[in-house]
Every structure is written in structure tokens, then in C-alpha cells.
Amino acid sequence: MESSNPPKPPRRKASDKAEAILKGAMQEIMASGYAAASMDRIAAASGVSKPTLYNYFQDKESLFITLIEKLVKEKFQDFFSPQYFQEPLPPGKGEILLRQLAKKIVEDAVNQPEFLDFMRIIVGESGRFPELARTFTRTIKVTAFESITHLFANCPELKTHDPEVAARIFLGTMVHYVITQKLLHGEDILPMDSDRLIDGLIDCLTRSN
């Protein structure tokens, strides 16, 4: 005689649970901010029990740090391919990569407003929770800044006396643009066409050689 008990749903793998927790944490933090977010609501949003949540992350800070690292790496890892940023490149390729990266930064600011909202939270909470901001900066350094510095040092048309300064000029210009135009809603106060900015920036960085 066949059992009338319904089959049990398949158990989620550990990686699936971790992903669900990070997704739930993102949802809760975006809705409430970091300080007001609670592990109870994160567990509910993730569809896991509170003990399960603590099995993966010992506290809210470690969960948020993991979330920061994941988001930043996912945002940039496809672009920063080792074949482009860890080896010498043929003439002209460095300028192409810089232009593509600058356009990606602008396009993501327009097409992924949730990342800007996430940055607002990090900046807003940095006074009370400086380690969160330091994690964001550290992850950007490892994921993007070091690769761009290497690019300036190893491309003939981009070589400068100080590749690190050149990388800071490039990233600083693009971050300033996103902050003033998008994060601080200054498009009508400090208007600047993104293509014009990118063309001028690339021209300055390559003509100086």
C-alpha cells in the first residue's frame, strides 16, 4: 500500500542557503538601512531559521561585509579579466579598455540604481560603522584599483611616471562624476555629458605621454 504522505521538498544545498541569506540581507538592509536591520527580519526574508542564519554568519557585521565583497566583485569581475590586466597589452588596447571601463561605470550608475542606493547606505553608516566603509574601499582596491594601476604600468600608450597616481586620476574622475550627477542629484546643477567627460579624460591620460 502506497504511503499517503506527500514527498518532502528537496533540501537546499549549503551554497543555495548562503545565497538566499545574502539576498535576504540585501533586501532588508535596502529597506531599513544597516543600523535598523535585524537578524530576525533577515532570516525571515531569506526563508531560513535564525539558528541557520547564525550557522553561516556570526553577526550582522560579518554578513554585511560578505555582502559588500560579493556585490563589488560581481560588479567588476567580468570586466577585469586576467588576460587584459595581468599581462602586457598591444598598443592601443589600454586606451580601449579604459574607455570601456569608464562607459561601464556610467552605464551601471544609470541602469543599476540599487547599487547607488547601496553606496548611500555605506556612506551614511560610515561614521558609526567605519569597518563597513573600509571593507568597501579595500574590496575596490583589490578588485579594480590594482588592475588599473597595472594597466597604466604595462600599456605603451598609458605609461606614466607614476601609474598609481594615473589610476587614481582615472577612478577619481569617474567616481566624482557618478557622485555629483547621480548620487547627489546634480545633473542640472553641474551638467556634463558623459561622453565628453570620458573623451577628455582619456585624451589627458594618453596625451601626457
PALUMKOL-75425 format. One line per 10 residues: number of its first residue (from 0); for each residue x, y, z of N, C-alpha, C. Coordinates in nm, 2 decimals, padded with zeros to 4 digits. Example, Ala and Ser with C-alpha at 12.3 -4.5 7.8 and 13.67 -1.06 7.14 Angstrom:
2
0	01.32:-00.57:00.78:01.23:-00.45:00.78:01.32:-00.33:00.78  01.28:-00.22:00.71:01.37:-00.11:00.71:01.29:00.00:00.79
//
This chain:
209
0	00.08:-00.12:00.00:00.00:00.00:00.00:00.09:00.12:00.00  00.06:00.22:-00.09:00.14:00.34:-00.11:00.11:00.43:00.01  00.22:00.50:00.05:00.20:00.60:00.16:00.13:00.72:00.11  00.04:00.78:00.19:-00.03:00.90:00.16:00.04:01.03:00.19  00.16:01.01:00.26:00.23:01.13:00.30:00.30:01.19:00.18  00.28:01.32:00.16:00.34:01.39:00.05:00.49:01.39:00.05  00.56:01.38:-00.06:00.71:01.38:-00.05:00.76:01.51:00.00  00.87:01.49:00.08:00.94:01.61:00.14:01.01:01.69:00.03  01.00:01.82:00.04:01.07:01.91:-00.06:01.22:01.88:-00.05  01.29:01.89:-00.16:01.44:01.87:-00.16:01.50:01.97:-00.07
10	01.60:01.93:00.01:01.68:02.02:00.09:01.77:02.11:00.01  01.78:02.24:00.05:01.86:02.33:-00.02:02.01:02.30:00.01  02.09:02.31:-00.09:02.24:02.30:-00.07:02.29:02.42:00.02  02.40:02.39:00.08:02.46:02.50:00.16:02.48:02.63:00.08  02.53:02.61:-00.04:02.56:02.73:-00.12:02.43:02.80:-00.15  02.32:02.73:-00.17:02.19:02.79:-00.20:02.14:02.87:-00.08  02.16:02.81:00.04:02.12:02.88:00.16:02.20:03.01:00.18  02.33:03.00:00.16:02.42:03.12:00.18:02.37:03.23:00.08  02.34:03.19:-00.04:02.30:03.29:-00.14:02.16:03.35:-00.10  02.07:03.26:-00.05:01.94:03.31:-00.01:01.96:03.41:00.11
20	02.05:03.38:00.20:02.07:03.47:00.31:02.13:03.61:00.26  02.22:03.60:00.17:02.28:03.73:00.12:02.17:03.81:00.05  02.08:03.74:-00.03:01.98:03.81:-00.10:01.88:03.87:00.00  01.84:03.79:00.11:01.75:03.85:00.21:01.81:03.96:00.29  01.94:03.95:00.31:02.01:04.06:00.38:02.01:04.19:00.30  02.03:04.18:00.17:02.03:04.29:00.08:01.89:04.35:00.08  01.79:04.27:00.08:01.65:04.32:00.08:01.62:04.40:00.21  01.66:04.34:00.32:01.63:04.40:00.45:01.72:04.53:00.47  01.84:04.53:00.43:01.93:04.65:00.45:01.89:04.76:00.36  01.85:04.73:00.24:01.80:04.83:00.15:01.67:04.90:00.20
30	01.59:04.82:00.27:01.46:04.87:00.32:01.48:04.94:00.45  01.57:04.90:00.53:01.57:04.95:00.67:01.70:05.03:00.70  01.80:05.01:00.62:01.94:05.06:00.65:02.01:04.96:00.74  02.14:04.98:00.75:02.22:04.89:00.82:02.19:04.88:00.97  02.18:05.00:01.03:02.16:05.01:01.18:02.03:04.95:01.22  01.93:04.97:01.14:01.79:04.93:01.18:01.76:04.78:01.14  01.85:04.73:01.05:01.82:04.59:01.00:01.84:04.49:01.12  01.76:04.39:01.13:01.77:04.29:01.23:01.80:04.16:01.18  01.86:04.07:01.25:01.89:03.94:01.21:01.76:03.86:01.20  01.66:03.89:01.28:01.53:03.82:01.27:01.46:03.85:01.14
40	01.46:03.97:01.10:01.40:04.01:00.97:01.48:03.95:00.85  01.61:03.95:00.86:01.70:03.90:00.76:01.67:03.75:00.74  01.66:03.68:00.86:01.62:03.53:00.85:01.49:03.51:00.78  01.39:03.60:00.82:01.26:03.58:00.75:01.26:03.61:00.61  01.34:03.71:00.57:01.35:03.75:00.42:01.42:03.64:00.35  01.51:03.57:00.42:01.59:03.47:00.35:01.53:03.33:00.34  01.42:03.32:00.42:01.35:03.19:00.42:01.43:03.08:00.50  01.51:03.12:00.60:01.58:03.03:00.68:01.55:03.06:00.83  01.58:02.96:00.91:01.56:02.98:01.06:01.67:03.07:01.11  01.65:03.13:01.23:01.75:03.21:01.29:01.88:03.13:01.32
50	01.86:03.01:01.38:01.98:02.93:01.40:02.06:02.90:01.28  01.99:02.87:01.17:02.06:02.85:01.04:02.14:02.98:01.00  02.08:03.09:01.01:02.14:03.22:00.98:02.27:03.23:01.06  02.27:03.20:01.18:02.39:03.22:01.27:02.49:03.11:01.24  02.45:03.00:01.18:02.55:02.90:01.14:02.64:02.95:01.03  02.58:03.04:00.95:02.65:03.09:00.83:02.73:03.22:00.87  02.66:03.31:00.95:02.72:03.44:00.98:02.70:03.46:01.13  02.81:03.49:01.20:02.81:03.50:01.34:02.74:03.63:01.39  02.73:03.73:01.30:02.67:03.86:01.34:02.63:03.94:01.22  02.56:04.05:01.23:02.52:04.13:01.12:02.64:04.19:01.05
60	02.74:04.23:01.12:02.86:04.29:01.06:02.93:04.20:00.96  02.95:04.07:01.01:03.02:03.98:00.92:02.93:03.95:00.80  02.80:03.95:00.81:02.71:03.92:00.70:02.72:04.04:00.60  02.72:04.16:00.65:02.72:04.28:00.56:02.86:04.29:00.49  02.96:04.26:00.56:03.10:04.26:00.50:03.10:04.16:00.38  03.05:04.04:00.40:03.04:03.94:00.30:02.96:03.99:00.18  02.85:04.06:00.21:02.76:04.11:00.11:02.83:04.22:00.02  02.91:04.31:00.09:02.99:04.41:00.02:03.09:04.35:-00.07  03.16:04.25:-00.02:03.26:04.18:-00.11:03.20:04.12:-00.23  03.09:04.05:-00.21:03.02:03.98:-00.32:02.97:04.08:-00.42
70	02.91:04.19:-00.38:02.85:04.28:-00.48:02.96:04.35:-00.56  03.07:04.39:-00.49:03.17:04.46:-00.56:03.24:04.37:-00.66  03.27:04.25:-00.62:03.34:04.15:-00.71:03.25:04.12:-00.83  03.12:04.10:-00.80:03.03:04.06:-00.91:03.02:04.18:-01.01  03.03:04.30:-00.96:03.01:04.42:-01.05:03.13:04.43:-01.14  03.25:04.40:-01.10:03.37:04.43:-01.18:03.44:04.31:-01.23  03.41:04.19:-01.18:03.50:04.07:-01.21:03.50:04.04:-01.36  03.38:04.05:-01.42:03.37:04.02:-01.57:03.46:04.11:-01.65  03.47:04.24:-01.61:03.55:04.34:-01.69:03.70:04.32:-01.66  03.74:04.29:-01.54:03.88:04.28:-01.51:03.93:04.14:-01.53
80	03.93:04.11:-01.66:03.98:03.97:-01.70:04.13:03.97:-01.68  04.19:03.86:-01.63:04.33:03.85:-01.61:04.41:03.87:-01.74  04.35:03.82:-01.85:04.42:03.83:-01.98:04.45:03.98:-02.02  04.36:04.07:-01.97:04.38:04.21:-02.00:04.46:04.29:-01.90  04.45:04.24:-01.77:04.51:04.33:-01.67:04.63:04.26:-01.60  04.67:04.15:-01.64:04.79:04.08:-01.57:04.90:04.06:-01.67  04.88:04.10:-01.80:04.98:04.08:-01.90:05.00:04.20:-01.98  05.12:04.22:-02.04:05.14:04.34:-02.13:05.04:04.33:-02.25  04.99:04.45:-02.29:04.89:04.45:-02.40:04.95:04.52:-02.52  04.90:04.49:-02.64:04.95:04.55:-02.76:04.91:04.70:-02.76
90	04.98:04.78:-02.84:04.95:04.92:-02.85:04.80:04.95:-02.88  04.74:05.04:-02.81:04.61:05.08:-02.84:04.50:05.01:-02.75  04.54:04.89:-02.70:04.44:04.82:-02.62:04.41:04.88:-02.49  04.51:04.94:-02.43:04.49:05.01:-02.30:04.39:05.12:-02.30  04.40:05.20:-02.41:04.30:05.31:-02.42:04.16:05.26:-02.44  04.15:05.15:-02.52:04.02:05.09:-02.55:03.96:05.04:-02.41  04.04:04.97:-02.33:03.99:04.92:-02.21:03.95:05.03:-02.11  04.03:05.14:-02.10:03.99:05.25:-02.02:03.86:05.31:-02.06  03.84:05.32:-02.19:03.72:05.38:-02.24:03.60:05.29:-02.21  03.62:05.16:-02.22:03.51:05.07:-02.19:03.47:05.07:-02.05
100	03.58:05.08:-01.96:03.55:05.08:-01.82:03.48:05.21:-01.78  03.52:05.32:-01.83:03.46:05.45:-01.80:03.31:05.44:-01.84  03.28:05.39:-01.95:03.14:05.38:-02.00:03.06:05.28:-01.91  03.13:05.18:-01.87:03.06:05.08:-01.78:03.02:05.14:-01.65  03.11:05.22:-01.59:03.08:05.29:-01.47:02.96:05.38:-01.48  02.95:05.46:-01.59:02.84:05.55:-01.61:02.71:05.47:-01.64  02.72:05.37:-01.72:02.60:05.29:-01.75:02.55:05.22:-01.63  02.63:05.17:-01.55:02.59:05.10:-01.43:02.52:05.19:-01.33  02.57:05.32:-01.33:02.50:05.42:-01.24:02.36:05.45:-01.29  02.34:05.44:-01.42:02.21:05.47:-01.47:02.12:05.35:-01.47
110	02.17:05.23:-01.50:02.09:05.11:-01.51:02.08:05.02:-01.39  02.17:05.05:-01.29:02.16:04.97:-01.16:02.15:05.07:-01.04  02.04:05.14:-01.03:02.02:05.23:-00.92:02.03:05.17:-00.78  02.01:05.04:-00.77:02.02:04.97:-00.64:02.16:04.98:-00.59  02.26:04.98:-00.68:02.40:04.98:-00.64:02.43:05.12:-00.58  02.37:05.23:-00.64:02.39:05.36:-00.58:02.32:05.37:-00.45  02.20:05.31:-00.43:02.14:05.31:-00.30:02.22:05.24:-00.20  02.29:05.13:-00.24:02.38:05.06:-00.15:02.50:05.14:-00.11  02.55:05.22:-00.21:02.66:05.31:-00.17:02.61:05.42:-00.08  02.49:05.47:-00.09:02.44:05.57:00.00:02.44:05.51:00.14
120	02.40:05.39:00.16:02.39:05.33:00.29:02.53:05.32:00.35  02.63:05.28:00.27:02.77:05.26:00.32:02.82:05.40:00.36  02.80:05.50:00.28:02.85:05.63:00.31:02.77:05.69:00.44  02.64:05.67:00.44:02.56:05.72:00.55:02.60:05.65:00.69  02.64:05.52:00.68:02.67:05.45:00.80:02.81:05.45:00.84  02.90:05.51:00.75:03.04:05.50:00.77:03.09:05.57:00.90  03.02:05.67:00.95:03.06:05.73:01.08:03.05:05.64:01.20  02.93:05.56:01.20:02.91:05.47:01.31:02.97:05.34:01.29  02.99:05.30:01.17:03.04:05.16:01.14:03.15:05.18:01.03  03.27:05.23:01.07:03.38:05.26:00.98:03.43:05.13:00.91
130	03.42:05.02:00.98:03.48:04.90:00.92:03.40:04.86:00.79  03.27:04.89:00.78:03.20:04.86:00.66:03.25:04.94:00.55  03.27:05.07:00.57:03.33:05.15:00.46:03.47:05.11:00.43  03.55:05.07:00.52:03.68:05.02:00.50:03.68:04.89:00.41  03.59:04.81:00.44:03.57:04.68:00.36:03.54:04.72:00.22  03.45:04.81:00.19:03.41:04.85:00.06:03.54:04.91:-00.01  03.61:05.00:00.05:03.73:05.05:-00.01:03.83:04.95:-00.04  03.85:04.86:00.06:03.95:04.75:00.04:03.92:04.66:-00.07  03.79:04.63:-00.09:03.75:04.54:-00.20:03.76:04.61:-00.33  03.73:04.74:-00.34:03.75:04.82:-00.46:03.90:04.82:-00.50
140	03.98:04.83:-00.40:04.13:04.84:-00.42:04.18:04.71:-00.49  04.14:04.59:-00.43:04.18:04.47:-00.48:04.12:04.43:-00.61  03.99:04.47:-00.63:03.92:04.43:-00.75:03.95:04.52:-00.87  03.96:04.65:-00.84:03.97:04.74:-00.96:04.09:04.83:-00.96  04.13:04.89:-00.85:04.24:04.98:-00.84:04.37:04.92:-00.88  04.40:04.81:-00.83:04.53:04.74:-00.86:04.54:04.70:-01.00  04.43:04.66:-01.06:04.43:04.62:-01.20:04.45:04.74:-01.29  04.38:04.85:-01.26:04.40:04.97:-01.34:04.54:05.03:-01.33  04.60:05.02:-01.21:04.74:05.06:-01.19:04.83:04.98:-01.28  04.81:04.85:-01.28:04.89:04.76:-01.36:04.87:04.79:-01.51
150	04.75:04.83:-01.55:04.72:04.87:-01.69:04.81:04.99:-01.73  04.81:05.09:-01.64:04.89:05.21:-01.67:05.04:05.18:-01.68  05.08:05.08:-01.60:05.22:05.05:-01.60:05.27:04.96:-01.72  05.17:04.90:-01.78:05.21:04.80:-01.88:05.16:04.82:-02.02  05.09:04.93:-02.05:05.05:04.96:-02.18:05.13:05.08:-02.23  05.19:05.06:-02.35:05.28:05.17:-02.41:05.22:05.31:-02.41  05.09:05.32:-02.45:05.03:05.45:-02.47:04.98:05.51:-02.33  04.99:05.43:-02.23:04.94:05.47:-02.10:05.05:05.49:-02.00  05.17:05.46:-02.03:05.28:05.46:-01.93:05.30:05.60:-01.88  05.31:05.61:-01.75:05.34:05.74:-01.69:05.45:05.72:-01.58
160	05.50:05.83:-01.53:05.60:05.82:-01.42:05.54:05.76:-01.30  05.41:05.77:-01.28:05.35:05.72:-01.15:05.22:05.65:-01.19  05.21:05.52:-01.22:05.09:05.46:-01.26:04.98:05.46:-01.16  05.02:05.46:-01.03:04.92:05.46:-00.92:04.85:05.60:-00.92  04.92:05.71:-00.94:04.86:05.84:-00.95:04.76:05.84:-01.07  04.81:05.79:-01.18:04.72:05.79:-01.30:04.59:05.71:-01.28  04.60:05.60:-01.21:04.49:05.52:-01.18:04.39:05.59:-01.09  04.45:05.67:-00.99:04.36:05.74:-00.90:04.29:05.86:-00.98  04.36:05.92:-01.07:04.30:06.03:-01.15:04.18:05.97:-01.23  04.21:05.85:-01.29:04.10:05.79:-01.37:03.98:05.76:-01.29
170	04.00:05.68:-01.18:03.89:05.63:-01.10:03.83:05.75:-01.02  03.91:05.84:-00.98:03.86:05.96:-00.90:03.77:06.04:-00.99  03.80:06.06:-01.12:03.72:06.14:-01.21:03.59:06.07:-01.23  03.59:05.94:-01.25:03.46:05.87:-01.28:03.37:05.86:-01.15  03.44:05.84:-01.04:03.36:05.83:-00.91:03.30:05.97:-00.88  03.38:06.08:-00.90:03.33:06.21:-00.88:03.21:06.24:-00.97  03.21:06.20:-01.10:03.10:06.22:-01.19:02.98:06.15:-01.14  02.99:06.02:-01.10:02.88:05.94:-01.05:02.82:06.01:-00.93  02.90:06.05:-00.84:02.85:06.11:-00.71:02.78:06.24:-00.74  02.84:06.33:-00.81:02.77:06.46:-00.83:02.65:06.45:-00.92
180	02.66:06.36:-01.03:02.55:06.36:-01.12:02.43:06.27:-01.07  02.47:06.16:-01.01:02.36:06.06:-00.97:02.34:06.05:-00.82  02.44:06.03:-00.75:02.42:06.01:-00.60:02.37:06.14:-00.54  02.42:06.26:-00.58:02.37:06.38:-00.52:02.28:06.46:-00.61  02.23:06.40:-00.71:02.12:06.45:-00.80:02.16:06.59:-00.85  02.28:06.60:-00.90:02.34:06.73:-00.95:02.34:06.74:-01.10  02.26:06.66:-01.18:02.27:06.67:-01.32:02.24:06.80:-01.38  02.14:06.87:-01.31:02.10:07.01:-01.37:02.18:07.12:-01.30  02.27:07.09:-01.20:02.35:07.19:-01.14:02.49:07.19:-01.20  02.54:07.07:-01.21:02.68:07.06:-01.28:02.66:06.96:-01.40
190	02.59:07.01:-01.50:02.57:06.92:-01.61:02.70:06.89:-01.69  02.71:06.77:-01.73:02.83:06.73:-01.81:02.79:06.60:-01.89  02.80:06.61:-02.02:02.78:06.49:-02.10:02.88:06.38:-02.07  02.84:06.26:-02.04:02.94:06.16:-02.00:03.04:06.13:-02.11  03.00:06.13:-02.24:03.09:06.10:-02.35:03.20:06.21:-02.36  03.16:06.33:-02.34:03.25:06.45:-02.34:03.35:06.43:-02.23  03.31:06.39:-02.11:03.40:06.37:-02.00:03.50:06.26:-02.02  03.45:06.15:-02.07:03.53:06.03:-02.10:03.64:06.07:-02.21  03.59:06.13:-02.31:03.68:06.17:-02.42:03.80:06.26:-02.37  03.76:06.36:-02.29:03.86:06.45:-02.23:03.95:06.38:-02.14
200	03.90:06.29:-02.05:03.98:06.22:-01.96:04.08:06.13:-02.03  04.04:06.05:-02.12:04.13:05.96:-02.20:04.23:06.04:-02.27  04.19:06.16:-02.33:04.28:06.24:-02.40:04.39:06.29:-02.31  04.36:06.34:-02.19:04.45:06.39:-02.09:04.55:06.28:-02.05  04.50:06.16:-02.03:04.58:06.05:-01.97:04.68:05.99:-02.08  04.64:06.00:-02.21:04.72:05.94:-02.31:04.81:06.05:-02.37  04.76:06.17:-02.39:04.84:06.28:-02.45:04.96:06.32:-02.36  04.95:06.30:-02.23:05.06:06.34:-02.14:05.18:06.26:-02.16  05.17:06.15:-02.23:05.29:06.07:-02.26:05.37:06.12:-02.38
//
